[in-house]
């Protein structure tokens, strides 16, 4: 990375602190968990303090605690640099991204802030309960973003203009709902 020895040692210590690996400084990388390796990768990328950081699927394979830790690190790093994240895990960027570009089949579907995309979804996300025997039919008719089996039937979250008569508008749309709406794909 072109750093002098004293400078690199100081920077390494700072970055290990940032990614919460100071206590593991002397461990072999082979003994690291997936989350630890991801955090170490960020530290390595940050050694020469780049102004642009590009990450591809940075939280893939991480448990929920590590994903949250990693998101918080990325949020902190974005204070004084541009951080580009390519991910399929929409919830990882919903609360930290300032700008989102939704891409489907290699095409830009839309570009906006998470807040605007979520606000655009108001009145386009519905919830309803359907009998167990109607679930197959619903899967072919509607864009279902979530289905939970309860005693009274399936509790569905449906995205789009097409929804069952008994559906009621959902008060809490998400960025994932926006992706489903813009991609126009049914989830089967």
C-alpha positions in Angstrom: 0.0 0.0 0.0 3.1 2.2 -0.1 3.1 3.1 3.6 6.3 3.5 5.7 6.7 0.9 8.5 6.0 3.2 11.4 3.1 4.8 9.6 1.6 1.4 8.6 1.9 0.0 12.2 0.0 3.0 13.5 -2.7 2.7 10.7 -3.0 -1.0 11.3 -3.7 -0.4 15.0 -6.3 2.3 14.2 -8.1 0.0 11.6 -8.1 -3.1 13.9 -9.7 -0.9 16.5 -12.3 0.3 13.9 -13.2 -3.2 12.9 -13.1 -4.5 16.4 -10.3 -7.0 15.9 -7.6 -5.5 18.2 -8.0 -8.4 20.6 -7.4 -10.8 17.7 -4.3 -9.1 16.3 -2.0 -12.0 16.8 -4.4 -14.8 15.7 -3.9 -16.6 12.4 -6.4 -15.6 9.8 -7.3 -19.2 9.3 -8.8 -19.2 12.8 -11.1 -16.2 12.0 -14.8 -16.6 11.5 -16.5 -15.3 8.3 -17.4 -12.1 9.9 -13.9 -11.5 11.2 -12.5 -12.1 7.8 -15.0 -9.6 6.3 -14.0 -7.0 8.8 -10.3 -7.7 8.2 -10.9 -7.2 4.5 -12.3 -3.8 5.2 -9.3 -2.9 7.3 -7.0 -4.1 4.5 -8.9 -2.0 1.9 -8.7 1.1 4.2 -4.9 1.0 4.8 -4.1 3.8 2.5 -7.4 5.7 3.3 -9.1 5.5 -0.1 -11.8 8.1 -1.0 -13.8 5.4 -2.8 -14.5 2.0 -1.4 -16.3 -0.6 -3.6 -17.8 -3.7 -1.9 -19.5 -6.6 -3.5 -21.9 -8.6 -1.3 -20.0 -7.6 1.9 -22.4 -9.2 4.3 -23.1 -12.5 2.4 -22.8 -15.4 4.7 -22.7 -13.4 7.9 -24.8 -14.1 11.0 -27.2 -11.2 12.0 -24.9 -9.9 14.7 -21.9 -9.7 12.3 -24.2 -8.1 9.5 -25.2 -5.4 11.9 -21.6 -4.8 13.1 -20.5 -4.6 9.4 -23.3 -2.2 8.5 -22.3 0.1 11.3 -18.7 0.0 10.2 -19.7 0.9 6.6 -21.9 3.7 7.9 -19.0 5.2 9.8 -16.7 4.9 6.8 -19.1 6.7 4.6 -18.7 9.9 6.6 -15.7 11.0 4.5 -15.6 8.8 1.5 -17.9 7.3 -1.1 -18.9 3.7 -0.4 -20.5 1.7 -3.2 -22.1 -1.5 -2.2 -23.4 -4.2 -4.5 -25.8 -6.5 -2.6 -28.9 -8.7 -2.9 -29.5 -8.2 0.8 -31.7 -5.1 0.6 -32.1 -4.7 4.4 -28.3 -4.2 4.7 -28.5 -0.9 3.0 -32.0 0.3 3.8 -30.9 2.4 6.8 -27.4 3.4 5.8 -27.6 4.3 2.1 -28.0 7.8 1.0 -28.7 6.8 -2.6 -29.9 3.5 -4.1 -29.8 2.3 -7.6 -32.0 -0.7 -8.2 -30.8 -2.9 -11.0 -32.6 -5.8 -12.7 -31.4 -7.9 -15.6 -28.5 -5.5 -16.1 -30.7 -2.4 -16.4 -31.2 0.5 -14.0 -34.7 0.2 -12.8 -34.6 3.4 -10.7 -32.3 5.6 -8.7 -33.4 7.5 -5.6 -33.0 7.9 -1.8 -34.2 5.0 0.3 -36.8 7.4 1.9 -38.3 8.3 -1.4 -38.4 4.8 -2.6 -40.2 3.7 0.6 -42.6 6.6 0.5 -43.5 5.7 -3.1 -44.6 2.3 -1.9 -47.3 3.7 0.4 -50.6 2.3 -0.9 -48.8 -0.4 -2.9 -48.1 -2.9 -0.1 -51.0 -4.9 1.4 -51.5 -7.5 4.1 -54.2 -10.2 4.3 -54.9 -13.7 5.6 -55.8 -16.5 3.2 -56.9 -20.0 3.9 -54.2 -22.7 3.5 -55.8 -24.2 0.5 -55.8 -20.8 -1.4 -52.0 -20.3 -1.0 -51.0 -21.9 -4.3 -53.5 -19.8 -6.2 -52.3 -16.6 -4.4 -48.7 -17.4 -5.3 -49.5 -17.4 -9.0 -51.7 -14.3 -8.9 -49.8 -11.9 -6.6 -46.3 -10.6 -5.8 -46.0 -12.0 -2.3 -43.0 -10.7 -0.3 -43.7 -12.6 2.9 -46.0 -15.5 3.9 -46.3 -16.8 7.5 -48.4 -19.8 8.3 -50.6 -19.2 11.4 -53.5 -21.2 12.8 -56.1 -19.1 10.8 -54.2 -19.4 7.5 -51.4 -17.7 5.6 -50.6 -14.1 6.6 -49.4 -12.5 3.4 -47.6 -9.4 2.5 -48.4 -8.5 -1.1 -46.6 -5.8 -3.2 -48.2 -4.2 -6.2 -51.5 -3.1 -7.8 -53.0 -6.6 -7.8 -54.1 -7.9 -4.4 -57.0 -9.9 -2.8 -60.3 -8.2 -1.9 -59.7 -8.8 1.8 -56.3 -7.1 1.8 -55.6 -4.0 3.8 -52.9 -1.4 3.1 -49.7 -1.9 5.1 -48.4 1.1 7.1 -44.7 0.1 6.9 -43.4 -0.4 3.4 -39.7 -1.3 3.0 -37.0 -0.9 0.5 -37.3 -4.6 -0.3 -41.0 -3.9 -1.3 -39.7 -1.2 -3.6 -37.3 -3.6 -5.2 -40.0 -6.2 -5.8 -42.3 -3.5 -7.3 -39.6 -2.1 -9.6 -38.3 -5.5 -10.7 -41.9 -6.6 -11.5 -40.9 -10.2 -10.5 -43.2 -12.5 -8.6 -41.6 -14.5 -5.9 -42.6 -18.1 -6.1 
